[in-house]
Amino acid sequence: MTQLGTETHPLQVAVIGSGPSGFYAAEALLKSGKSVRVDMLERLPNPYGLVRSGVAPDHPKLKQAIQVYEKIAQTPGFNFIGNVTVGRDITVEDLRRTHHALIFTCGAESDRRLGIPGEDLPGSYTATEFVGWYNGHVDYRDRVFDLSHETAVIIGQGNVAADVARILAKDIDELKDTDIATHALDALAKSRIRNIYIVGRRGPVQAKFTSKELKEFGHLNNCVPFIDPKELALNPESETELADINNPGSQKNLELFQQFTETSASGKQRRCIFTFLKSPVEIRGSGKVESIVLENNRLSGAAFKQSARGAGTSLEIPAGIIFRSIGYKGRPLPGLPFDADRGIFPNTLGRITDQNDNPIPQLYTAGWIKRGPSGIIGTNRACGVETADSLLNDIDLLATNDRKPGAEGIYPILNAKKVRHIDFKAWKKIDQHEIELGKTKGKPREKMTSIAEMLKVLG
């Protein structure tokens, strides 16, 4: 048997998903010193996952990671196949026949539910919908958000919740020079929202904002952050967490929260109100959202293991629009095991495992679908490298007598189904077209918000 990973017998790997973890895994494989061919499959014509469609438009520096991914895409042995949905246009079994190994990096595409009455009333949304909408994601282009109400409520206190609040709070002048979708900019220009509640079930020490995100609320043109000083009273366990030298983020956050209690009347039209120790128990309204009932909580348990328990009292906040931002879950894919509780593909060091925790040959995973929705963009590098290392350590187990065709085996399957697939060169044409559209509006780019529009650019 010819050794796998040589010029005469290259290692053929399919990466499913084109977000950060997919690119970092591809990079590690291509730099391994072995002969590797990586085919990256993406269901959209555009790559980059949440770096393109999840990073807030007013945070352009975070999108500079795309420059790294573009360099990876130019590496010999890399091949992009866009506008292809695995599980529909091509199956997992098809890819197992065409490639030695498959790495699934398809992220966490669904939101966790609150599980309360009224959650599905019109006016109750997921953060993912709103973020995708203002970022021009093709899946959310046609969403409609009624911003004619005075009060919005966001459930959750992580960076995505902060993004949602900040976009609602900003003036159009603060957004017009970004790559925010024009349809979102037009709708936000008519917004009548004045009060934005950001609700956490635990206390200020347990809030998951990064201090950099939080600090921005103190510098908005027309919105002032506010916290009732009483809400910053800490129990002994939270004091212990705050004093821990390994918890500097919470210390910085609390300093900022304290500044928000000192905000004086500024003449600004909007307020971002941070509130803690409250859990939603019901969304009320006759045919649409009209208010939300929050139960007051108390913390229970040891430091760093505290959970929120209902205290038996509640309050009701009139509101016309509500967003939940309480975490994400992956979705199952035909042909793969799935841990429904955790929303991931079960795995050990990136090796997808069966119900007995035994690795399944050829199948690997990286990113949020591997570990759950945690970390920042850079966290995915170590995650992708770990999976690539596991795959490379298994190379002798992946070897076969027959040469795997790789992309040459994929194209006939797609062509037979008349699936219009695009390569990276075609994507760059779409990319350049978006940049040119943006120049006419003084923006870095104007994202195309439908697959048909993107493909039309290619003729």
Order of alpha helices (4+ residues) and beta strands (2+ residues): beta-alpha-beta-alpha-alpha-beta-alpha-beta-beta-beta-alpha-beta-alpha-alpha-beta-alpha-beta-alpha-alpha-beta-beta-beta-beta-beta-beta-beta-beta-beta-alpha-alpha-alpha-alpha-alpha-alpha
